Amino acid sequence: MKKIQLDKEARDLLDSYEAGEFREATINGSLVGMARATLAKTRRVNLRLTEMDVVSLQRRAAREGIPAQTLMGSILHK
């Protein structure tokens, strides 16, 4: 295995990490809850698609084992 030369700052950080001087960062629980609530909000939308597109999406969802609306939402999100 090739050894990597570290500068002083990187070496100090590595030494501190290996000595167990770092601890896991915590996030205020209420902020996490608010973020989850914001991301969980859904809104009803009507969208006209061709019959062929709907059938194609339903078949694909069946192959993947997920609900068609979940697949459609995923595609729109991407």
Secondary structure, 3 states (H helix, E strand, C coil): CCCCCCCHHHHHHHHHHHCCCCCCCCCCHHHHHHHHHHHHCCCCCCCCCCHHHHHHHHHHHHHHCCCHHHHHHHHHHC
